[in-house]
């Protein structure tokens, strides 16, 4: 009887240890169809690619949340910053799309209001064009382990 109890405790102990050591892995795919939206990606403020590309895949991310920043080839375009959350073994796929003129106008007005009320850092951002947005197109594409 005692051996069964110890065996059950051992099984639960191994299972708990394995689950606590298992890491949350994921991937990010970002692409654009816009010809003037080539970008570099920064993952947790670490540059991932040296050249401006129209598609980037980052594999084997071992965290639950990452901060990504997209810096565009045209330096007059504003950067995109976004936090991405993961579940285990999922590939988050994003597309960079051009903002419509009305949204760009609203964002510009919001920045002017923020500057008037001294909210946020407006040294450089007033010069930059808010051209693009990052849109998630699929959330739960399982990663294959081939």
Backbone as JSON Lines, residues from 0, in Angstrom:
{"i":0,"aa":"X","n":[0.82,-1.19,0.0],"ca":[0.0,0.0,0.0],"c":[0.87,1.27,0.0]}
{"i":1,"aa":"X","n":[1.95,1.24,0.84],"ca":[2.83,2.4,0.89],"c":[3.56,2.59,-0.43]}
{"i":2,"aa":"X","n":[3.91,1.48,-1.07],"ca":[4.63,1.61,-2.35],"c":[3.75,2.25,-3.41]}
{"i":3,"aa":"X","n":[2.46,1.98,-3.39],"ca":[1.54,2.6,-4.36],"c":[1.46,4.1,-4.11]}
{"i":4,"aa":"X","n":[1.39,4.5,-2.83],"ca":[1.35,5.92,-2.51],"c":[2.62,6.62,-2.97]}
{"i":5,"aa":"X","n":[3.78,5.99,-2.71],"ca":[5.04,6.58,-3.12],"c":[5.15,6.64,-4.64]}
{"i":6,"aa":"X","n":[4.66,5.61,-5.31],"ca":[4.69,5.6,-6.78],"c":[3.83,6.73,-7.33]}
{"i":7,"aa":"X","n":[2.63,6.92,-6.76],"ca":[1.75,8.0,-7.22],"c":[2.39,9.36,-6.96]}
{"i":8,"aa":"X","n":[3.0,9.53,-5.78],"ca":[3.7,10.79,-5.48],"c":[4.86,11.02,-6.45]}
{"i":9,"aa":"X","n":[5.57,9.97,-6.79],"ca":[6.69,10.07,-7.72],"c":[6.2,10.5,-9.1]}
{"i":10,"aa":"X","n":[5.12,9.89,-9.57],"ca":[4.56,10.23,-10.89],"c":[4.12,11.69,-10.91]}
{"i":11,"aa":"X","n":[3.4,12.13,-9.88],"ca":[2.96,13.53,-9.82],"c":[4.15,14.49,-9.71]}
{"i":12,"aa":"X","n":[5.16,14.09,-8.96],"ca":[6.36,14.93,-8.82],"c":[7.08,15.1,-10.15]}
{"i":13,"aa":"X","n":[7.23,14.01,-10.89],"ca":[7.88,14.08,-12.2],"c":[7.04,14.92,-13.15]}
{"i":14,"aa":"X","n":[5.74,14.73,-13.15],"ca":[4.85,15.51,-14.02],"c":[4.9,16.99,-13.7]}
{"i":15,"aa":"X","n":[4.89,17.34,-12.42],"ca":[4.96,18.74,-12.01],"c":[6.29,19.36,-12.42]}
{"i":16,"aa":"X","n":[7.39,18.62,-12.18],"ca":[8.71,19.12,-12.56],"c":[8.8,19.34,-14.06]}
{"i":17,"aa":"X","n":[8.31,18.4,-14.85],"ca":[8.35,18.53,-16.3],"c":[7.53,19.73,-16.77]}
{"i":18,"aa":"X","n":[6.35,19.9,-16.21],"ca":[5.49,21.01,-16.65],"c":[6.08,22.36,-16.24]}
{"i":19,"aa":"X","n":[6.76,22.43,-15.12],"ca":[7.36,23.69,-14.71],"c":[8.61,24.01,-15.51]}
{"i":20,"aa":"X","n":[9.29,22.98,-16.03],"ca":[10.48,23.21,-16.84],"c":[10.16,23.42,-18.32]}
{"i":21,"aa":"X","n":[8.99,23.0,-18.74],"ca":[8.61,23.16,-20.14],"c":[8.51,24.64,-20.45]}
{"i":22,"aa":"X","n":[9.12,25.04,-21.57],"ca":[9.13,26.45,-21.92],"c":[8.06,26.76,-22.94]}
{"i":23,"aa":"X","n":[7.6,27.98,-22.89],"ca":[6.6,28.46,-23.82],"c":[7.33,28.93,-25.07]}
{"i":24,"aa":"X","n":[7.25,28.2,-26.15],"ca":[7.96,28.53,-27.38],"c":[6.97,29.03,-28.42]}
{"i":25,"aa":"X","n":[7.45,29.9,-29.29],"ca":[6.58,30.42,-30.33],"c":[7.41,30.98,-31.47]}
{"i":26,"aa":"X","n":[6.71,31.56,-32.44],"ca":[7.35,32.17,-33.6],"c":[6.52,33.36,-34.05]}
{"i":27,"aa":"X","n":[7.19,34.3,-34.71],"ca":[6.52,35.46,-35.28],"c":[6.86,35.51,-36.76]}
{"i":28,"aa":"X","n":[5.83,35.67,-37.6],"ca":[6.02,35.92,-39.02],"c":[5.39,37.28,-39.31]}
{"i":29,"aa":"X","n":[6.18,38.17,-39.92],"ca":[5.68,39.49,-40.29],"c":[6.03,39.71,-41.75]}
{"i":30,"aa":"X","n":[5.04,40.14,-42.54],"ca":[5.3,40.41,-43.95],"c":[4.49,41.62,-44.4]}
{"i":31,"aa":"X","n":[4.85,42.13,-45.57],"ca":[4.13,43.24,-46.16],"c":[4.01,43.04,-47.66]}
{"i":32,"aa":"X","n":[2.92,43.56,-48.22],"ca":[2.74,43.56,-49.66],"c":[3.0,44.95,-50.22]}
{"i":33,"aa":"X","n":[3.2,45.93,-49.32],"ca":[3.46,47.31,-49.74],"c":[4.91,47.42,-50.22]}
{"i":34,"aa":"X","n":[5.11,48.07,-51.36],"ca":[6.46,48.16,-51.94],"c":[7.37,49.09,-51.15]}
{"i":35,"aa":"X","n":[6.8,50.08,-50.46],"ca":[7.63,51.03,-49.72],"c":[7.64,50.76,-48.22]}
{"i":36,"aa":"X","n":[7.33,49.54,-47.81],"ca":[7.26,49.21,-46.38],"c":[8.28,48.17,-45.96]}
{"i":37,"aa":"X","n":[9.44,48.15,-46.62],"ca":[10.48,47.22,-46.17],"c":[10.95,47.65,-44.79]}
{"i":38,"aa":"X","n":[11.27,46.66,-43.94],"ca":[11.49,46.95,-42.52],"c":[12.59,46.1,-41.93]}
{"i":39,"aa":"X","n":[13.07,46.55,-40.8],"ca":[13.92,45.75,-39.9],"c":[13.11,45.51,-38.65]}
{"i":40,"aa":"X","n":[13.36,44.38,-38.0],"ca":[12.61,44.06,-36.78],"c":[13.55,44.01,-35.59]}
{"i":41,"aa":"X","n":[13.08,44.56,-34.49],"ca":[13.77,44.5,-33.21],"c":[12.89,43.67,-32.28]}
{"i":42,"aa":"X","n":[13.47,42.63,-31.72],"ca":[12.77,41.72,-30.81],"c":[13.34,41.95,-29.42]}
{"i":43,"aa":"X","n":[12.52,42.47,-28.5],"ca":[12.99,42.88,-27.17],"c":[14.22,43.78,-27.29]}
{"i":44,"aa":"X","n":[14.13,44.74,-28.22],"ca":[15.14,45.77,-28.48],"c":[16.45,45.23,-29.04]}
{"i":45,"aa":"X","n":[16.47,44.0,-29.55],"ca":[17.65,43.42,-30.19],"c":[17.34,43.29,-31.67]}
{"i":46,"aa":"X","n":[18.19,43.9,-32.5],"ca":[17.97,43.88,-33.94],"c":[18.1,42.46,-34.48]}
{"i":47,"aa":"X","n":[17.12,42.05,-35.3],"ca":[17.08,40.68,-35.81],"c":[17.57,40.53,-37.24]}
{"i":48,"aa":"X","n":[17.47,41.57,-38.05],"ca":[17.95,41.48,-39.43],"c":[18.69,42.75,-39.8]}
{"i":49,"aa":"X","n":[19.78,42.59,-40.58],"ca":[20.62,43.72,-40.96],"c":[20.07,44.5,-42.14]}
{"i":50,"aa":"X","n":[19.3,43.84,-42.98],"ca":[18.8,44.47,-44.19],"c":[17.3,44.71,-44.07]}
{"i":51,"aa":"X","n":[16.82,45.68,-44.81],"ca":[15.38,45.94,-44.83],"c":[14.73,44.9,-45.74]}
{"i":52,"aa":"X","n":[13.77,44.16,-45.19],"ca":[13.14,43.06,-45.9],"c":[11.64,43.28,-45.95]}
{"i":53,"aa":"X","n":[10.96,42.49,-46.8],"ca":[9.5,42.54,-46.85],"c":[8.85,41.37,-46.13]}
{"i":54,"aa":"X","n":[9.67,40.46,-45.54],"ca":[9.15,39.32,-44.8],"c":[10.21,38.84,-43.81]}
{"i":55,"aa":"X","n":[9.79,38.61,-42.56],"ca":[10.71,38.13,-41.54],"c":[10.01,37.05,-40.72]}
{"i":56,"aa":"X","n":[10.75,35.97,-40.42],"ca":[10.27,34.9,-39.55],"c":[11.29,34.74,-38.42]}
{"i":57,"aa":"X","n":[10.81,34.82,-37.18],"ca":[11.68,34.58,-36.03],"c":[11.14,33.34,-35.34]}
{"i":58,"aa":"X","n":[11.97,32.31,-35.26],"ca":[11.59,31.02,-34.68],"c":[12.11,30.87,-33.26]}
{"i":59,"aa":"X","n":[11.55,29.89,-32.57],"ca":[12.06,29.4,-31.3],"c":[12.15,30.49,-30.24]}
{"i":60,"aa":"X","n":[11.1,31.29,-30.12],"ca":[11.04,32.3,-29.07],"c":[10.63,31.61,-27.78]}
{"i":61,"aa":"X","n":[11.4,31.81,-26.72],"ca":[11.15,31.07,-25.49],"c":[10.6,31.98,-24.38]}
{"i":62,"aa":"X","n":[9.56,32.7,-24.69],"ca":[8.99,33.62,-23.73],"c":[7.48,33.69,-23.92]}
{"i":63,"aa":"X","n":[6.79,34.26,-22.98],"ca":[5.35,34.42,-23.11],"c":[4.97,35.76,-23.73]}
{"i":64,"aa":"X","n":[5.86,36.77,-23.63],"ca":[5.58,38.08,-24.19],"c":[6.86,38.68,-24.75]}
{"i":65,"aa":"X","n":[6.77,39.24,-25.95],"ca":[7.91,39.94,-26.53],"c":[7.45,41.32,-27.0]}
{"i":66,"aa":"X","n":[8.39,42.24,-27.01],"ca":[8.13,43.57,-27.56],"c":[8.83,43.62,-28.91]}
{"i":67,"aa":"X","n":[8.05,43.88,-29.95],"ca":[8.64,44.0,-31.28],"c":[8.53,45.45,-31.75]}
{"i":68,"aa":"X","n":[9.56,45.9,-32.45],"ca":[9.59,47.22,-33.05],"c":[9.97,47.05,-34.5]}
{"i":69,"aa":"X","n":[9.19,47.65,-35.39],"ca":[9.49,47.62,-36.81],"c":[10.01,48.99,-37.21]}
{"i":70,"aa":"X","n":[11.19,49.01,-37.81],"ca":[11.8,50.24,-38.28],"c":[11.83,50.19,-39.81]}
{"i":71,"aa":"X","n":[11.28,51.2,-40.45],"ca":[11.12,51.18,-41.9],"c":[12.33,51.77,-42.62]}
{"i":72,"aa":"X","n":[12.5,51.32,-43.87],"ca":[13.61,51.8,-44.7],"c":[13.51,53.3,-44.92]}
{"i":73,"aa":"X","n":[12.3,53.78,-45.18],"ca":[12.07,55.21,-45.33],"c":[12.04,55.81,-43.92]}
{"i":74,"aa":"X","n":[13.04,56.58,-43.58],"ca":[13.17,57.09,-42.21],"c":[12.13,58.13,-41.84]}
{"i":75,"aa":"X","n":[11.34,58.59,-42.81],"ca":[10.28,59.55,-42.48],"c":[9.03,58.85,-41.97]}
{"i":76,"aa":"X","n":[8.99,57.5,-42.04],"ca":[7.84,56.75,-41.53],"c":[8.05,56.42,-40.06]}
{"i":77,"aa":"X","n":[6.99,56.53,-39.29],"ca":[7.06,56.22,-37.86],"c":[7.24,54.72,-37.64]}
{"i":78,"aa":"X","n":[7.99,54.37,-36.61],"ca":[8.16,52.96,-36.24],"c":[6.85,52.41,-35.69]}
{"i":79,"aa":"X","n":[6.72,51.09,-35.76],"ca":[5.58,50.41,-35.14],"c":[6.12,49.63,-33.95]}
{"i":80,"aa":"X","n":[5.51,49.83,-32.78],"ca":[5.88,49.07,-31.59],"c":[4.67,48.31,-31.11]}
{"i":81,"aa":"X","n":[4.88,47.03,-30.77],"ca":[3.76,46.21,-30.32],"c":[4.27,45.1,-29.41]}
{"i":82,"aa":"X","n":[3.46,44.77,-28.41],"ca":[3.75,43.62,-27.56],"c":[2.98,42.42,-28.09]}
{"i":83,"aa":"X","n":[3.65,41.26,-28.16],"ca":[3.04,40.04,-28.68],"c":[3.09,38.98,-27.59]}
{"i":84,"aa":"X","n":[1.94,38.38,-27.33],"ca":[1.83,37.34,-26.31],"c":[1.71,35.98,-26.99]}
{"i":85,"aa":"X","n":[2.3,34.96,-26.37],"ca":[2.33,33.62,-26.97],"c":[1.63,32.6,-26.1]}
{"i":86,"aa":"X","n":[1.14,31.58,-26.78],"ca":[0.8,30.32,-26.15],"c":[1.79,29.32,-26.69]}
{"i":87,"aa":"X","n":[1.86,28.16,-26.08],"ca":[2.87,27.17,-26.43],"c":[2.78,26.72,-27.89]}
{"i":88,"aa":"X","n":[3.9,26.75,-28.58],"ca":[4.07,26.24,-29.94],"c":[3.15,26.9,-30.97]}
{"i":89,"aa":"X","n":[3.01,28.2,-30.91],"ca":[2.16,28.91,-31.86],"c":[2.96,29.91,-32.68]}
{"i":90,"aa":"X","n":[2.55,30.07,-33.93],"ca":[3.15,31.05,-34.82],"c":[2.16,32.2,-34.99]}
{"i":91,"aa":"X","n":[2.53,33.39,-34.56],"ca":[1.69,34.58,-34.74],"c":[2.07,35.2,-36.08]}
{"i":92,"aa":"X","n":[1.1,35.41,-36.95],"ca":[1.35,35.94,-38.29],"c":[0.73,37.32,-38.41]}
{"i":93,"aa":"X","n":[1.55,38.29,-38.82],"ca":[1.11,39.67,-38.96],"c":[1.4,40.17,-40.37]}
{"i":94,"aa":"X","n":[0.57,41.1,-40.82],"ca":[0.8,41.77,-42.1],"c":[0.87,43.28,-41.83]}
{"i":95,"aa":"X","n":[1.79,43.94,-42.5],"ca":[1.89,45.4,-42.41],"c":[1.01,45.99,-43.5]}
{"i":96,"aa":"X","n":[0.06,46.8,-43.08],"ca":[-0.87,47.42,-44.03],"c":[-0.79,48.93,-43.94]}
{"i":97,"aa":"X","n":[-1.09,49.55,-45.04],"ca":[-1.12,51.02,-45.08],"c":[-2.37,51.51,-44.36]}
{"i":98,"aa":"X","n":[-2.2,52.51,-43.5],"ca":[-3.35,53.1,-42.81],"c":[-4.13,53.95,-43.8]}
{"i":99,"aa":"X","n":[-5.45,53.96,-43.65],"ca":[-6.22,54.81,-44.54],"c":[-6.04,56.27,-44.1]}
{"i":100,"aa":"X","n":[-6.23,57.22,-45.03],"ca":[-5.96,58.63,-44.73],"c":[-6.72,59.17,-43.53]}
{"i":101,"aa":"X","n":[-7.94,58.72,-43.3],"ca":[-8.72,59.21,-42.17],"c":[-8.07,58.82,-40.84]}
{"i":102,"aa":"X","n":[-7.63,57.57,-40.72],"ca":[-6.97,57.12,-39.49],"c":[-5.66,57.88,-39.27]}
{"i":103,"aa":"X","n":[-4.93,58.15,-40.35],"ca":[-3.68,58.91,-40.23],"c":[-3.96,60.33,-39.74]}
{"i":104,"aa":"X","n":[-5.05,60.93,-40.25],"ca":[-5.41,62.29,-39.85],"c":[-5.82,62.32,-38.36]}
{"i":105,"aa":"X","n":[-6.57,61.32,-37.93],"ca":[-6.99,61.24,-36.52],"c":[-5.78,61.07,-35.61]}
{"i":106,"aa":"X","n":[-4.84,60.21,-36.01],"ca":[-3.63,59.99,-35.21],"c":[-2.81,61.28,-35.12]}
{"i":107,"aa":"X","n":[-2.71,62.02,-36.21],"ca":[-1.97,63.28,-36.21],"c":[-2.63,64.29,-35.28]}
{"i":108,"aa":"X","n":[-3.95,64.35,-35.3],"ca":[-4.69,65.25,-34.41],"c":[-4.47,64.84,-32.96]}
{"i":109,"aa":"X","n":[-4.49,63.55,-32.68],"ca":[-4.25,63.06,-31.32],"c":[-2.86,63.44,-30.83]}
{"i":110,"aa":"X","n":[-1.85,63.37,-31.71],"ca":[-0.5,63.77,-31.32],"c":[-0.44,65.27,-31.03]}
{"i":111,"aa":"X","n":[-1.15,66.07,-31.81],"ca":[-1.18,67.52,-31.57],"c":[-1.81,67.82,-30.22]}
{"i":112,"aa":"X","n":[-2.9,67.12,-29.89],"ca":[-3.54,67.31,-28.59],"c":[-2.6,66.9,-27.47]}
{"i":113,"aa":"X","n":[-1.92,65.75,-27.64],"ca":[-0.95,65.3,-26.64],"c":[0.17,66.3,-26.44]}
{"i":114,"aa":"X","n":[0.65,66.88,-27.55],"ca":[1.71,67.88,-27.45],"c":[1.21,69.12,-26.72]}
{"i":115,"aa":"X","n":[-0.03,69.55,-27.01],"ca":[-0.59,70.74,-26.36],"c":[-0.73,70.54,-24.85]}
{"i":116,"aa":"X","n":[-1.07,69.31,-24.43],"ca":[-1.22,69.02,-23.01],"c":[0.04,68.42,-22.39]}
{"i":117,"aa":"X","n":[1.13,68.47,-23.17],"ca":[2.45,67.97,-22.71],"c":[2.38,66.53,-22.24]}
{"i":118,"aa":"X","n":[1.73,65.66,-23.05],"ca":[1.65,64.22,-22.78],"c":[2.49,63.5,-23.81]}
{"i":119,"aa":"X","n":[3.44,62.7,-23.38],"ca":[4.26,61.93,-24.31],"c":[5.47,62.69,-24.79]}
{"i":120,"aa":"X","n":[6.31,62.02,-25.57],"ca":[7.53,62.61,-26.12],"c":[7.25,63.02,-27.56]}
{"i":121,"aa":"X","n":[7.28,64.31,-27.85],"ca":[6.91,64.8,-29.17],"c":[8.08,65.47,-29.89]}
{"i":122,"aa":"X","n":[9.31,65.17,-29.48],"ca":[10.46,65.8,-30.12],"c":[10.56,65.43,-31.59]}
{"i":123,"aa":"X","n":[10.57,64.13,-31.88],"ca":[10.78,63.67,-33.25],"c":[9.5,63.18,-33.91]}
{"i":124,"aa":"X","n":[8.56,62.68,-33.13],"ca":[7.42,61.99,-33.73],"c":[6.52,62.89,-34.54]}
{"i":125,"aa":"X","n":[6.54,64.2,-34.31],"ca":[5.69,65.11,-35.09],"c":[6.16,65.16,-36.54]}
{"i":126,"aa":"X","n":[7.45,64.88,-36.78],"ca":[8.01,64.91,-38.12],"c":[7.69,63.63,-38.91]}
{"i":127,"aa":"X","n":[7.43,62.53,-38.21],"ca":[7.28,61.23,-38.86],"c":[5.86,61.02,-39.36]}
{"i":128,"aa":"X","n":[5.76,60.33,-40.49],"ca":[4.45,59.98,-41.05],"c":[4.0,58.65,-40.47]}
{"i":129,"aa":"X","n":[2.79,58.62,-39.96],"ca":[2.21,57.41,-39.4],"c":[1.52,56.65,-40.54]}
{"i":130,"aa":"X","n":[2.3,55.91,-41.34],"ca":[1.82,55.34,-42.6],"c":[1.22,53.94,-42.46]}
{"i":131,"aa":"X","n":[1.77,53.12,-41.56],"ca":[1.44,51.7,-41.56],"c":[0.92,51.23,-40.21]}
{"i":132,"aa":"X","n":[0.22,50.13,-40.26],"ca":[-0.26,49.48,-39.04],"c":[0.04,47.98,-39.15]}
{"i":133,"aa":"X","n":[0.14,47.33,-38.0],"ca":[0.43,45.91,-37.94],"c":[-0.87,45.18,-37.63]}
{"i":134,"aa":"X","n":[-1.31,44.32,-38.54],"ca":[-2.58,43.61,-38.38],"c":[-2.32,42.12,-38.26]}
{"i":135,"aa":"X","n":[-2.89,41.52,-37.21],"ca":[-2.73,40.08,-37.03],"c":[-3.71,39.36,-37.94]}
{"i":136,"aa":"X","n":[-3.2,38.38,-38.7],"ca":[-4.1,37.66,-39.61],"c":[-4.38,36.24,-39.16]}
{"i":137,"aa":"X","n":[-3.55,35.68,-38.31],"ca":[-3.86,34.38,-37.72],"c":[-3.15,34.28,-36.38]}
{"i":138,"aa":"X","n":[-3.81,33.69,-35.42],"ca":[-3.26,33.63,-34.07],"c":[-2.77,32.23,-33.74]}
{"i":139,"aa":"X","n":[-3.54,31.23,-34.09],"ca":[-3.28,29.91,-33.53],"c":[-2.83,28.89,-34.57]}
{"i":140,"aa":"X","n":[-1.8,29.2,-35.3],"ca":[-1.22,28.23,-36.24],"c":[-0.14,27.46,-35.49]}
{"i":141,"aa":"X","n":[-0.39,26.16,-35.29],"ca":[0.54,25.32,-34.54],"c":[1.85,25.17,-35.3]}
{"i":142,"aa":"X","n":[2.95,25.23,-34.57],"ca":[4.27,25.01,-35.15],"c":[4.47,23.51,-35.33]}
{"i":143,"aa":"X","n":[5.08,23.14,-36.44],"ca":[5.39,21.72,-36.65],"c":[6.77,21.43,-36.12]}
{"i":144,"aa":"X","n":[6.99,20.22,-35.65],"ca":[8.28,19.83,-35.09],"c":[8.94,18.78,-35.95]}
{"i":145,"aa":"X","n":[8.99,19.03,-37.25],"ca":[9.61,18.06,-38.18],"c":[11.1,18.21,-38.19]}
